[in-house]
Amino acid sequence: MLFQWGMRRQKKQMNDGVQQEGDDHSGEVADVPQEPMSAELAVNIDIIRRATGESDDVVIRRFSLGQEKQMKAAVVFVDGLVDEKNVYEFLLTPLLTASFPLALEEKERLQWIEQKLAAVGGVKHVADWKLLFCELFSGATVMMIDGTSFAICASTKGGQYRSIEEPQTQIAVRGPREGFTESLRTNTAMIRRRIKNPNLWLETMQIGTVTQTDVAIMYVKGIANDEIIEEVKKRLRRIDIDGVLESGYIEQLIEDQTFTPFPTTYHTERPDIVAANLLEGRVAIFVEGTPFVLVAPALFIQFFQAVEDYYARFDIATALRFLRVLIFFISLVAPAAYIAGTMFHQEMIPTLLVIAIAAQREAVPFPAFVEALIMEVTFEILREAGVRLPRAVGQAVSIVGALVIGQAAVEAGLVSSAMVIVVSITAIASFATPSFAIAISARLIRFALMFLAAMFGFYGIMMGLLVMTIHLCSLRSFGVPYMSPLAPFMPSNMGDTLFRLPTWMFRERPRLISQKNIVRQSGDQKPQQPTPSRQGKGDES
């Protein structure tokens, strides 16, 4: 009976705990007291142990202070989050070897330790349990003294991080080879190395009631628009979620419009791209634990620009940009145009080509729409399998699978050879798009255009493109028109859109993004050949 009563009581406590956890959205630990810290060291250590579930990675090191080692003290840190060398050499060793005066008052003790013993940076006093645990699990070391209701938190962040490597998603032929890592401070330091200016401001906040993830915004004061900065801060402060594990969480919670296939926030893992956008007046959002940095506001034309465009000559960059726009258009409408041409508008196709396509489709039992749908879905399956499998195996599966399935489908009479060619060109075009975010948008819209082409032919394609254009013109990114400077049309900012002017002609920043400090360079930067007189003087000398 006693055992059954105990089991029923334990079950009731568990149910009450689950109900209380479901009703409480604050994300705070239930065992952590809301009142200030106690003056007794044993009580404080017991609270830390209960709050952390006596976790093995929470290290508590007790020791004694004073000339006769009469004062009890302790340091607490999380193994793996701190640099143990700094903890033992610059905190524990001075505390164990120093002659601590016992006659000091409570606040004087902490000041004495802070000024004479703590040989690390980021030292501050903490009297609140919530702040203490936030510092502890951010890589700080907490020092507590018996008889003192305060604690000292010293910055000893460390641990293992991935080293700086070349970006995997935005590979450049010419340009820096370093990319962001999962460390927030490493990422912000890479931007500091490129923009050595005190006006580069950084503000950090914690988002996530459980994870307490560090999120930082960076901008150049005097160049960035103050309204955009305040809007970014407002949207970040409005986030109330239990955890943030990647910048995609933030991106989906701060975007202007949810129901759109087009990205309204730009993300990148290249520091040079972030630095260039900061100089144009944009705001960068860094999230701890991810190498992808968000940049806002984002424009539609920005997703067709590659980093090499600014490192190469303007004529080469312009030709490549026109090619990327053509590639995007091909990946968008190629299967739909094939469906419309073969089902409705045969008179628009040259006679010899019509005869060749008709001869190939003679044995195909499906209409062009079903044929294209089968091939597109099959290729999407192969592409997703290639991404999820290990890299060496995934590439082999994608290539071999596409070749084998395509050839087998043609020989079996399920699809025509022309359809395989169209789908292959479409897939290659989607891979050639610089930004994955805009490429996957084209992949989704492609199916809608295929359906409209099967219903109405080229009229359906034009109707779908018109609706897409209207939708693009209605989008905003942090209040900035998504299609600017094309709509609204701004001639002064057209030099860096579908084509790129020479670098010496980039005199102004984008006006809709940066409202002040518009001029970015002087107007006499055009290269000039030496005059004959100067050349003659040079030869004489």
N, C-alpha and C positions, 0 to 999 in steps of 0.2 A: 504493500500500500504506500509506504513511504517513497519507494522507487517510482511508482506511478504518479504520485503527487509531484515529485521532483521533475519528471518528464513533462507533465502538463504545465507546470510553472515555467520551465525552460522554453517550451513551445509558445506559451503566451508572451514571454518576453521577446522571443524572436519575431513574432507577429507584430507586436507593438513597435519593435525597432524598425521593421520593414515599413509599417504604416507611417511612422514618424519620418523615415528617410524619404518616403514618397511625397510627403507633404512639405518637407523642408527643401527649398530650392536654393538655399544659400551655399550648399556645397562645403560647409565647414564641418570639421570633425567634432562629433558629439562630446568626446571626452575632454576636449580642450576648454578650459574655463574662460569665461569672458572677462573676468576681473583681472587686474594687473598681476604681475609676478609676485611670488612670495619672497620674503626675506630669508627663508630657510632653504639651504642648498639641497637637502635631502628631498624636500617637497617638490622643488622644481625638477629635480632629476626623475622623480617618480612620475610626474606629469608627462615629461618627455617620453619616458618608457611606455606608459599606458597609451599615449596618443599615437605613437609609432608602432604599437603592437610588439614591442621589444624586438624590433627588426635587427637582424644581425649586421646590416651595413651601417647602422647608426652607432658610431663609436663614441663612448663616454669615457674620458680619461680623468680620473680623480688624482689630486695631488695637494700639497700643503704649501702655504706661503708664510712669509715672515722670517725674522731672525732665528726663531726657535721652531719654525714650521708649525705654528699653532693655528693658523687660519686655513680652513678648508676651502678648496676651489676645484673647479672642473672645467674642462673644455669638451665641446660636443661638435662633431662634424660627421658628414656622410661619406663613407668610403666610396671612392670612384668619382665623386663630384669635386673633390678638393685636390690641390697639389700637396701631397703629404710632406714633401721636402720643406715647403714654406711653413707648414703647420709645426713641424718638429724643430726646425732650425730657428725660425723667426718668432715663434710664439711660445712653444713649450719650453725650449731651452732657456730663454731669458726669464720666464716665470719661475722655473725650478732653481735657477742659480742666483736670482736677485735677492737682495735683502729688503723685504717689504716692510715699511713702517706700519705698525699696528695702530698707532694713535690717530690715524686719519679718519675723517668722517666718511659717510657712505658715498657721496658724490666725489669726494676727493680721492677715494681709492680708485675709482674708475678713471678719473682724470690722470692719476699717477701712472696707471698701467698704460693708458692710451698714449701718454706723452713720452714715457721712458722705457717701456718694455715692448709694446706692440710695434715691431719693425716691418709692418706691412701697410698697404693702403686700404682705403675704404673702411676706416674704423668709425663706428657710430654706436650710440647708446640705444638700447631697446628695452622697453618695459611692457610691451603688449605681446601676448602669446601668438596672435595671428601673424604679426609682423616677424616675430622670431622664427616661426616655422617657415615662413616665406623666404627669409634670408638663409635659413639652414639648408633648405632643399634647393636653393639657388647656387650653392657652392661656398657659402660663408662658414666660418668657424665661430662658434658661440662660446664665450668665456663667462663663467658665473662664479661669484664669490659668496661664501656663507655670510649672512648678515646684511646682504645688499639686495635690494629689490629691483635691481637693474642688471642687464647683461650687456656685454660688449660683443658686437659682431664685426669680424674682420674679414675682408675680402681675400679669400684663398682659392678662388676658382681654378680648377684644373681638370684632370681626367683625360681620357683618350678621345680624340676627335679625328675625323677623316682629314687627311692632308689635302692641301690645295691641288686640284687636278684640272685638266682641260675639261670644259663643259661637254656634256654628252649630247645635248639636244640642239645646241646652237654652235655648230662647228664653223669656224671661219678659216678661209684660205690665208688671209693676211690679218694680223691683229694679235692681241695678247692671248696667251694660252692658259690663263688661270681663270677658274670659275669659283663661284660661291661654295661654301661648305655648310654643314649643319650648325656651326657655331655662330651665334649672333655677333659677338665682338670681333671675330675674324672677318666677317662680312663687312661690318661697318669700318673696320680698319683698312680694308682694301679700297673703299671709297675715299677715306681720308688721305690715302697715299696719292690719289689722283686729283683731288680738290683740296689743296692746302690753303684753306681760307677759313678764318674764324666765323664767317657768316654761314658756314655749313652747320646747321643746327640739328641736334638729335634729341628726341623726346621718347622716353620709354614708359610703357605701362604694362600692367599684367591683365590678361584676358583669360577667362576660364575660372570658374569658382573652385574647381577641383584641381586642374592642372596648373593654374597660375602661370601660364605661358607668357614669356617676355615678348612683347610686340613693340617695335620701335618705328617711328616715322622720322624721315630725314628730308630736309629741304634746304635750299639756299635762301637765306633771309635777304630780302631786297630784290630778288628775282622772282620767286614764287608768288603767286596771287594769294593774298591773305584770306580771301573768301574761300578759296579751294582748300587751304590749310585748315581753316576752321571747320569746313564741311567734312574733311577726312577725320579730324579729331572727334567731331560730333557722332559720326557713324561708328567709329571704333568704341567710343564710350557707351554707345547704345547697345552694344552686344552683351547679351546675358545668356551664357551657355556654360555647360559644365566643363568642357575641355576643348582646346584648340591643338590639334596634332600636326597640322600642315597649313600653309598659306591658302590652300583651297577653301578651308573653313571661312577664313576672313574674306576671301574674294566673293563667296556666295552670299555673305551677310551684309556687304557694303555696296554691292552693285546697284545701279539705278533701276534696272528692270530685270526681273527674273525670267519672264516668259519671252525669251529671245534666244535664237541659236548662236548669235554673235557675241563674242567676248567684249565686255565694256571695261575691263581692267587688263592691262598688259602684264605678263609675268616673264621673267628672264632669269638666267643663272650666270650672266656675264656682267662683271663689274663695269666694263667700259660702256655698255649700253645704259646702265643705271646712271653713271656719271654724266653721260651725254644728255639724258632726259632731265636730270637735275639742273643742268645748265640752261635748259629750255624753259624751266619754271615748273616742272612737275614735282610730285611728291612721291617718295619711295617708302614702302612699307616692308620692314624686315620682321620675320617671325623666327623665333628660336626653334631649331630642330629641322629646318628645311633649307635647301640651297636655292629655292625659287623666291625671288623678291618681286613684290607687286609694284607697279608704277601706275599712277593715276594723275590726271585723266588720260584715257587712251582714245586714239582716233582710228578710224577704219583704215586709212592709208598707211598707218604706222605698222600694221601687220604684214605689209608687203615690202618693208624696208629691211635690209640686212646690214649687219655691222660693216661688211666690206665696202658698202656703198660710199662710206665717208673716208675710207683709206685708199680708194682707187681714184682714177681720173673721172671727171664728171661725165664724159661721153660714154665710157664703159658702164658706169653706174646707171645712167639713164637707159641704155639699151637693156641692161639686166632687169631693171624695174618694169619696163614694158613687157619683157618676156615673162616676168612673174605674174603680171596682171592677165596676160594671155593664158598662162598655165592655169590660173584660178578659174578663168572663164571656161576653159576646156574641161577641167575636172567637174565643173558645175553642170554643163549642158551637153556634153558629148553623147552620153547614152540616150538622153531625151531627144536630141536632134536625130539620132539614128532611128529611133522609134517613130518620130513624126515623119521622117522622110520615107521610110519603107511602108508605113501604114496609110498615110494620107496624101503626101505630096510627092508622088513618084515623078511628076512632070518637072520638078525642080532639080532632079538628079540627071546627070549626063546619061545618054542612052546606053552606052557601053557599060557604064558602072551599074545601071539598073539591071541589065541583062546578067551581069556577073553575080550580083547580089541575089537575083531571082533564082539563078541556077544553084547557088549554094543553099538557099532556103527551101528548095523543092522538097527535100526529104525531112525538113524540120517539122515536127508535129505541133509546135507551139507558135502562137503569135509573137511578134517582136517584143512586146511588153513583157510577157512571161519569160521569154528567152533572156532578155536583159536583166530581169529581176533574179533569175536563177544564177546567172554569172556574177552579178554584183554581190548577192548574198554569199555565194561561195567564196568570192575573193575576200570579203570582209571577215569570214570565218578563218581563212588562211592567215590574214593579216593579224587578227587578234591572237591566233595560236602562235604565230611567230614572235609576238611581243611577250607573251606569258612564259613561253618555254625558255630554257637557258640559251644564252646568246649564240653559241656555236650551233646548237641543235635547232634553234628557232630560225636562223637564216637558211639552213639546209631544208627545213620543212617548208618554209615559204616558197623557196625557189623550185624545189623538186615537186612540191604539191601543186603549184600553179601550172608547171609544164605538163605534168602527168595528167592532171584532171582536165586541163584545157584540151590536150591532144585526145584524150579518151572521150571527152564529150563531143568533139567534132567527129571522130570516127564512129561514135554510136548514133550520130544523127540527132542529138538533142539540141545542139546549138550550131550556128554557122561559123565559118572561119572569120567572116567580117565582124561578127559580134565579139569574138575573142580578141581581135585587134582593137576594137573600140574600148572594151573594158580594160585591156592592158594599158593603152595610152592614157585612159582616165586614171588608173591607179598610179602610174608613173608621174602624172601631173600632180596628183594629190601629195605624193612624196616630195615633189620639188618645191612645194609652197614653203616659204621660210618659217612661218609660224604654225605649230601644230594646232593651236587653238582655232585659227581661221580655217585650216585644212579640214578639221573634223566638222566644222559648221557646213562646209561645202559638201561633205559626205552625207549629211542629213538632208540638206535641201535638194540634193541630187535625186533622191527617191521621190520627193514631192513633184519635181519637174518631170520625172519619168511618168508619173501617174497623170499629170495634166497633158503631157504629150500624147499618151494613149487615149485620152478622152477627146481632145480638141486639136491635136496636131501642133503646128508652129504657133497657132493662135493661143493655145494653152501655155506654151513656153513663154511667149511674150507677156501674157497675163501674169504668170508667176514671177517673171523678172520685174515687172512693173510693181507688183505688190511688195516684192523684196526691197526694191529701191525706196518705195514710200516708207516701209518699215525702218530702213536704215536712216532715212532723213528724220524720222521721229525719235530716234534714240538720243540719249544724253549720257555723258560720262562725267559725273560730278558737276553737272550743270553745263558742261561744254558740249556743243553739238557734235555728234559722233562723226558726221561727214565733213566737218570743216577741215580745210578751207575751201572745199568744193561746194558745200552747201551748209551755211551761207558762203557765197563766193567771195574770197578775199584775195585780190591780185597780189598784194604785197607778200603773202605767205605761200604763193604757188611755186616758189622755187625749189621746194623740197617735198613734192608730192609724187605725181606720176613720172616726173623727170627731176633731175638734180642739177642745179646750176653750179658753176665753179665755186669753190670754197670762198674765194675772195669776194663773192657777191652775197654771202650770207651776212648781211649787215644787221638784220633785225631778228628778234625772237618771235615765235608765234604769238600773235596779239590776243587771241582768245584764251591763251593759257597764262601768259605773263602780261599783266597790265601795267607794269612799271619796269624801269630799267630795260627798255626795249632794245637799245643799241648794244650789240655784242662785239662789234669790231669797227675800226675806222673805215672810211670810204676810200682810202688810197692803198689798198692791198693788192691791186692788180700787178702781176709780174710784168716787167718791162725789160727789153733788151738795152744794153748799154749804147749810148749815142756814139757816133763816129769820133767825135772830139775826145770823149772819155777813153774810148778804145785806143786812139792814137797816143794819148798821154800815158796810158798804161804801157804801151809798147816802148815808148821812149824811156820810161823809168826802168 
